[in-house]
Amino acid sequence: MIDAIRLPLWLVVIGGVLAAWALLDHLLLPSVRWFLRRRDKVVIKEIDERLNLHLPPFKLIKKRVLIGRLMSDPKVLDAVEEYCQKHGISTEAGLKKAEHYAKEIVPSFHAYIYFRIGYRISKSVARLLYRVRIGYADEKNLAKIDPHASAVFLMNHRSNVDYILLGYFALSRAVLSFAVGEWARVWGLEQLLRAMGAYFVRRGSGNPLYRCVLARYVQMATEGGVVQAVFLEGRLSRDGRLREPKIGLLDYMLRDFDPERERDIVFIPAGVNYDRVLEDRTVLLDTGPGAGKKPRKNAVMTATAFIFRNIWQMVRGRWFRFGYAAVNFGRPVSMREYVKTHNIDFHKLDKEARIDKVKNLASELLHEVGKVIPVLPVSLIAYVFAESPDKAFSDLELKARVQRLIKDLEAQGAHVYIPRQDRDYAITVGLRMLTLRHLILEEDNLYRASADDIEVLRYYSNSIAHLVPLGEPSNKSLSSS
């Protein structure tokens, strides 16, 4: 006879978990990797033929190989030795720490995921939320970029949708590698972003070993011709204005730049703007007196309420897209030409002098980004009300003020996006967006700004405030607000 064997439940659970892990590690994951490798080859061949888009060899190097390169890099090894001496730990512990940082930073790019999954997600999300447009592109100078150069898109940071929007628009030109902050280190999202070529950055880290590993990866990617996308401000704008530039990634790219080498570095200014920024009220929680004391749960509650409110509107059939979202691409800036014109050689400068030159360059590049930020219908209407928050406008008065503002902006060389090439229609859709949100109130055929939401209107007006002619009295109103 066969006697039954009884096992405790906890042992069965542990055995089941171990069996599932073994199945995942030895069968499912290798199968997925094999599938992706096969699909990658097919996709790479297709994009070479259909889009005439060539991936640099560096982009196709496996993650473990890149980590191996970093761990054998002389500068990283010197940083490990210095780190070990400073903290009194063994070389083995220091190497493990450096390897941990390398695994955290280095992406694991898959062409199939980028072109088949990532692109479809970005396209669907962008078109679901906005009427997406390329407002302006300096095609003449963009066409002159050396195909062997390392291109870097520099962008203002308005929303977390920026990643989706720029990736969607740039697909036919390049495969982008984004520098992504720690906010995206969420299971599932992190793996997807890594597979699409994004590398993760700890903003403001003062750890010299971490910064060395990050710097060497960025330098390797730049030297390898990887097309990168960098938010020059580092973080989201909190009040709608452009923030001071962060020079960390720029310095990493330029500290070893030699104009005599084969590969140039070309910075491409990209300006983005939205009729509605999804996070507008959330980011405004970080401005004003006592902003740093506000608990994080306030931002979470605001975002959650926004999501459920829009879902409820969808269910009722009263949901509309959030207006226009546009990207402009400006004149590329070649570092080979820049250093020649300014008589600079970054890789021969000491640290202090190099940082000073990089700061000057960053300011110039941010100015170029600011010049190509699109002027959209909502920002036009918001600017008029933000400069006269106590005034009530008739329909004719408002149109006259906006028409004059458009004329002044275009005279300055700003890129005003006019839907359907109809200025009256642009004013109508901008006003409709703001009245639907109750940021502008209509009473007795007069429009006035909502006193409770004037900061939100200023947030949108500030996105174009730097483009308004300096002689305009409206500048004084905004700067004093």
C-alpha positions in Angstrom: 0.0 0.0 0.0 1.0 3.6 -0.6 0.8 5.8 2.4 -0.1 9.5 1.9 2.6 11.9 2.7 1.5 15.1 4.5 3.5 18.3 4.1 2.9 21.5 6.0 1.3 24.3 3.9 4.3 26.6 4.3 6.6 24.0 2.7 4.2 23.5 -0.2 4.1 27.3 -0.8 7.9 27.7 -0.7 8.2 24.7 -3.0 5.7 26.2 -5.4 7.4 29.6 -5.4 10.8 28.0 -6.1 9.4 25.9 -8.9 7.8 28.9 -10.5 11.0 30.9 -10.2 13.0 28.1 -11.8 10.4 27.9 -14.6 10.6 31.6 -15.1 14.4 31.8 -15.0 15.3 28.7 -17.1 12.4 28.6 -19.6 10.2 31.6 -19.9 12.9 34.4 -19.7 15.3 32.7 -22.1 12.4 32.2 -24.5 11.4 35.9 -24.3 15.1 36.9 -24.9 15.3 34.5 -27.9 12.0 35.9 -29.3 13.2 39.5 -28.9 16.6 38.8 -30.5 14.9 37.3 -33.5 12.4 40.1 -33.8 15.1 42.7 -33.3 17.0 41.5 -36.4 13.8 41.7 -38.5 12.9 45.2 -37.3 16.5 46.5 -37.7 16.5 45.3 -41.3 13.1 46.8 -42.0 13.9 50.2 -40.6 17.2 50.3 -42.5 15.2 49.8 -45.7 11.9 51.7 -45.0 13.1 54.6 -42.9 16.7 54.8 -44.1 17.5 55.0 -40.3 20.7 53.4 -39.3 21.3 52.4 -35.7 24.8 53.0 -34.4 26.6 49.8 -33.4 26.9 51.0 -29.8 23.1 51.0 -29.5 23.0 47.2 -30.2 25.7 46.2 -27.7 24.2 44.0 -25.0 23.8 45.5 -21.5 26.2 43.0 -19.8 28.9 44.0 -22.4 28.5 47.7 -21.7 28.6 47.0 -17.9 31.8 45.1 -18.5 33.3 48.0 -20.4 32.5 50.4 -17.6 33.9 48.1 -15.0 37.2 47.9 -16.9 37.4 51.6 -17.7 40.5 53.2 -16.1 38.7 56.2 -14.9 36.0 54.1 -13.2 38.7 51.9 -11.6 40.5 55.0 -10.3 37.2 56.3 -8.8 36.7 52.9 -7.2 40.1 53.0 -5.6 39.5 56.5 -4.3 36.1 55.6 -3.0 37.5 52.5 -1.1 40.2 54.6 0.5 37.7 57.3 1.6 35.2 54.9 3.1 37.7 52.3 4.4 36.2 49.3 2.4 37.8 46.6 0.4 38.4 46.8 -3.4 35.9 44.0 -3.9 33.1 46.0 -2.1 34.0 49.1 -4.1 33.7 47.2 -7.4 30.4 45.7 -6.4 29.2 49.2 -5.6 30.3 50.5 -9.0 28.7 47.5 -10.7 25.5 48.2 -8.9 25.5 51.8 -10.3 26.4 50.5 -13.8 23.4 48.1 -13.8 21.2 50.9 -12.6 22.3 53.3 -15.3 22.8 51.2 -18.5 19.8 50.5 -20.7 19.0 47.2 -22.4 17.8 48.4 -25.8 15.5 46.2 -28.0 14.6 47.5 -31.4 11.4 45.4 -31.5 10.1 47.0 -28.2 11.1 50.5 -29.3 9.5 50.4 -32.8 6.6 47.9 -32.3 5.5 48.5 -28.7 7.0 51.8 -27.6 6.1 53.7 -30.8 2.5 52.4 -30.8 2.1 53.3 -27.1 3.5 56.8 -27.6 1.4 57.4 -30.8 -1.8 56.2 -29.1 -1.3 58.2 -25.9 -0.2 61.4 -27.7 -3.2 61.3 -30.1 -5.6 60.3 -27.3 -4.7 63.2 -25.2 -3.9 66.0 -27.7 -4.0 67.3 -31.2 -0.3 66.8 -31.9 1.5 69.0 -34.3 5.0 69.8 -35.5 4.7 73.6 -35.6 8.1 74.5 -37.1 11.4 72.7 -38.0 14.5 74.3 -39.4 14.7 71.7 -42.2 17.4 73.5 -44.1 19.9 73.3 -41.3 18.7 70.0 -39.9 19.5 68.5 -43.3 23.1 69.7 -43.0 23.8 67.6 -39.9 26.7 65.2 -40.4 25.2 61.7 -40.4 28.2 60.5 -38.4 27.7 63.2 -35.7 26.4 62.5 -32.2 23.1 64.3 -32.2 21.6 65.5 -28.8 18.1 66.9 -28.7 17.8 69.6 -26.0 14.3 70.3 -24.8 12.4 72.4 -22.3 10.6 70.3 -19.7 6.8 71.1 -19.4 5.3 67.7 -18.7 6.1 64.0 -18.3 4.3 63.6 -21.6 7.4 65.3 -23.2 9.1 61.9 -23.4 6.2 60.5 -25.4 5.8 63.5 -27.6 9.4 63.9 -28.7 9.9 60.2 -29.2 6.8 60.1 -31.4 7.9 63.0 -33.5 11.5 62.0 -33.8 10.9 58.4 -34.9 11.6 59.0 -38.6 14.8 60.9 -37.8 16.4 59.1 -35.0 16.2 56.5 -32.2 16.3 58.5 -29.0 18.0 57.6 -25.8 16.4 59.6 -22.9 18.0 60.5 -19.6 15.2 59.6 -17.2 14.9 60.6 -13.5 14.2 58.3 -10.6 10.4 59.0 -10.7 10.2 56.4 -13.5 11.8 53.6 -11.4 8.5 51.8 -11.0 8.3 48.1 -11.8 7.0 47.5 -15.3 7.6 51.1 -16.5 11.3 50.9 -15.6 11.8 47.7 -17.7 9.9 49.2 -20.6 11.9 52.4 -20.6 15.2 50.5 -20.4 14.2 48.3 -23.3 13.5 51.5 -25.3 17.0 52.7 -24.6 16.5 55.1 -21.7 19.2 55.4 -19.1 18.4 56.4 -15.5 19.9 59.3 -13.7 19.9 60.2 -10.0 19.3 64.0 -10.0 21.6 65.9 -7.7 23.6 62.9 -6.5 26.9 64.0 -4.9 28.4 60.5 -4.8 31.7 60.8 -6.8 31.7 57.1 -7.7 28.2 57.2 -9.0 28.9 60.4 -11.0 32.0 58.8 -12.5 30.2 55.7 -13.7 27.4 57.9 -15.1 29.8 60.3 -16.8 31.7 57.4 -18.4 28.5 55.8 -19.8 27.3 59.2 -21.2 30.7 59.7 -22.8 30.8 56.2 -24.3 27.2 56.7 -25.7 28.1 60.1 -27.1 31.4 58.8 -28.7 29.4 55.8 -30.0 27.0 58.1 -31.9 23.9 57.4 -29.8 21.2 60.0 -30.4 20.3 61.4 -27.0 17.5 63.6 -25.6 18.2 65.8 -22.6 16.0 68.2 -20.7 18.3 71.1 -20.2 16.4 72.4 -17.1 16.7 69.0 -15.4 13.3 69.0 -13.8 9.7 70.1 -14.7 9.0 73.8 -14.8 7.2 74.7 -11.6 5.8 78.1 -12.7 5.7 77.8 -16.5 9.0 79.7 -17.0 12.2 78.3 -18.2 14.4 77.2 -15.3 18.2 77.7 -15.0 20.0 75.1 -17.1 21.6 72.1 -15.4 25.0 71.4 -16.9 25.8 67.9 -15.6 25.1 65.8 -18.7 26.5 68.6 -21.0 29.7 68.6 -19.0 30.0 64.8 -19.3 29.6 65.0 -23.1 32.0 67.8 -23.6 34.8 67.2 -21.1 36.6 64.8 -23.5 35.4 66.4 -26.7 38.1 66.8 -29.2 37.2 68.7 -32.4 39.9 66.8 -34.4 38.2 63.5 -33.9 35.9 62.0 -36.5 32.6 62.5 -34.6 31.1 65.9 -34.0 28.5 66.6 -31.3 25.4 68.5 -32.6 22.9 70.0 -30.2 19.3 70.3 -31.6 17.0 72.7 -29.8 13.5 71.4 -29.4 10.7 73.5 -27.8 7.5 71.9 -26.6 4.2 73.5 -25.4 0.7 72.3 -24.5 -2.7 73.9 -24.3 -3.1 71.8 -21.2 -0.3 70.4 -19.0 -1.6 67.3 -17.2 0.4 68.1 -14.1 -0.2 71.9 -14.0 -1.9 72.0 -10.6 0.4 69.4 -9.1 3.6 71.4 -10.0 2.0 74.6 -8.8 1.9 73.0 -5.3 5.7 73.3 -5.2 5.6 77.1 -5.7 4.7 79.9 -3.3 5.3 80.4 0.4 5.7 77.2 2.4 5.7 75.0 -0.7 8.4 72.8 0.6 6.3 72.0 3.7 3.4 70.7 1.7 3.1 66.9 2.1 3.6 64.8 -1.0 0.1 63.3 -0.5 -1.3 66.7 -1.7 0.2 66.1 -5.2 -1.0 62.5 -5.2 -4.5 63.5 -4.2 -4.6 66.2 -6.9 -3.4 63.8 -9.6 -5.8 61.1 -8.5 -8.8 63.5 -8.5 -7.8 64.7 -12.0 -7.7 61.1 -13.3 -11.0 60.0 -11.9 -12.7 63.3 -13.0 -11.6 62.6 -16.6 -12.6 58.9 -16.4 -16.1 60.1 -15.2 -16.3 62.5 -18.1 -15.4 59.7 -20.5 -18.1 57.5 -19.1 -20.7 60.3 -19.6 -19.4 61.1 -23.1 -18.4 64.6 -22.2 -14.6 64.1 -22.4 -12.6 66.1 -25.0 -8.9 66.0 -25.8 -6.7 68.6 -24.0 -6.2 70.9 -27.0 -3.0 71.2 -29.0 0.5 69.9 -28.2 3.3 71.1 -30.5 7.0 70.6 -30.9 9.3 72.9 -32.8 12.9 72.1 -33.9 15.4 74.9 -34.1 18.8 75.5 -35.7 21.4 72.8 -34.8 24.5 73.9 -32.9 27.7 72.1 -34.0 30.3 71.8 -31.2 33.1 71.6 -33.8 32.0 75.0 -35.2 31.3 76.4 -31.7 34.8 75.6 -30.2 36.4 77.0 -33.4 34.4 80.3 -33.2 34.9 80.7 -29.4 38.5 79.4 -29.4 37.7 76.8 -26.7 39.2 73.3 -26.3 37.1 71.6 -23.5 39.3 68.6 -23.0 42.4 70.8 -22.4 40.8 73.0 -19.7 41.0 72.4 -16.0 37.8 71.6 -14.2 37.0 75.2 -13.0 37.6 76.8 -16.4 35.7 74.0 -18.2 32.6 74.3 -16.0 32.6 78.1 -16.6 32.6 77.6 -20.4 30.0 74.8 -20.2 27.7 77.1 -18.2 28.0 79.8 -20.9 27.2 77.3 -23.5 24.2 75.9 -21.6 22.8 79.4 -21.3 23.2 80.0 -25.0 21.6 76.6 -25.8 18.7 77.3 -23.4 18.1 80.6 -25.2 17.9 78.7 -28.5 15.4 76.3 -26.9 13.3 79.2 -25.6 13.2 80.8 -29.1 11.4 77.7 -30.6 8.9 77.1 -27.8 5.5 77.0 -29.7 3.0 79.7 -28.9 -0.4 77.9 -28.6 -4.0 79.2 -28.4 -4.3 78.7 -24.6 -1.0 80.5 -23.9 -2.1 83.5 -25.9 -5.4 83.9 -24.1 -3.8 83.2 -20.7 -1.2 85.9 -21.3 -3.8 88.5 -21.9 -5.8 87.7 -18.7 -2.6 87.2 -16.6 -1.4 90.7 -17.5 -4.9 92.2 -16.6 -6.3 89.9 -14.0 -9.0 92.4 -12.8 -10.3 93.4 -16.2 -13.4 92.1 -17.9 -13.1 91.8 -21.7 -15.8 91.8 -24.3 -15.4 89.3 -27.2 -14.2 92.1 -29.5 -11.8 93.6 -26.9 -10.3 90.2 -26.2 -9.8 89.4 -29.9 -8.2 92.7 -30.5 -5.7 92.2 -27.7 -4.8 88.7 -28.8 -4.4 89.8 -32.4 -2.0 92.5 -31.3 -0.1 90.0 -29.1 0.2 87.6 -32.1 1.5 90.4 -34.3 4.1 91.4 -31.7 5.3 87.9 -31.2 5.6 87.2 -34.9 7.6 90.4 -35.3 10.0 89.0 -32.7 10.4 85.8 -34.7 8.3 83.6 -32.3 6.6 80.6 -33.8 2.8 81.1 -33.2 0.8 78.0 -34.1 -2.5 79.1 -35.7 -4.9 76.1 -36.1 -6.4 76.0 -39.6 -4.5 79.2 -40.4 -7.5 81.0 -38.8 -6.7 83.5 -36.0 -10.3 83.8 -35.0 -10.6 80.1 -34.6 -7.3 80.0 -32.6 -8.8 82.6 -30.2 -12.1 80.7 -30.0 -10.5 77.3 -29.1 -8.1 78.8 -26.6 -10.9 80.6 -24.9 -13.1 77.5 -24.9 -10.4 75.4 -23.2 -10.0 77.9 -20.4 -13.8 78.5 -19.9 -14.4 74.8 -19.8 -11.9 74.6 -17.0 -13.5 77.6 -15.3 -10.2 79.4 -15.3 -12.0 82.2 -17.2 -15.5 83.0 -16.3 -18.2 84.4 -18.6 -20.8 86.8 -17.2 -23.1 89.1 -19.2 -21.1 88.5 -22.4 -17.9 89.6 -20.6 -14.9 87.4 -19.8 -12.7 87.7 -16.7 -10.1 85.7 -15.0 -11.2 83.5 -12.1 -9.6 85.0 -9.0 -9.1 81.5 -7.4 -7.1 80.3 -10.5 -5.0 83.2 -11.5 -1.8 81.3 -10.7 -2.8 78.6 -13.2 -3.3 81.3 -15.9 0.1 82.8 -15.0 1.6 79.3 -15.4 0.4 79.1 -19.0 1.2 82.8 -19.8 4.7 82.3 -18.4 5.5 79.7 -21.1 5.6 82.5 -23.7 6.5 85.5 -21.5 10.2 85.4 -22.6 9.1 85.7 -26.2 7.1 89.0 -25.8 8.9 92.1 -26.9 10.8 93.8 -24.1 9.1 97.1 -24.7 5.7 95.7 -24.0 4.0 97.0 -20.8 2.6 93.5 -20.3 6.1 92.3 -19.3 6.0 94.5 -16.2 2.7 93.0 -15.1 4.0 89.4 -15.3 7.3 90.1 -13.7 5.6 91.7 -10.7 3.1 88.9 -10.3 
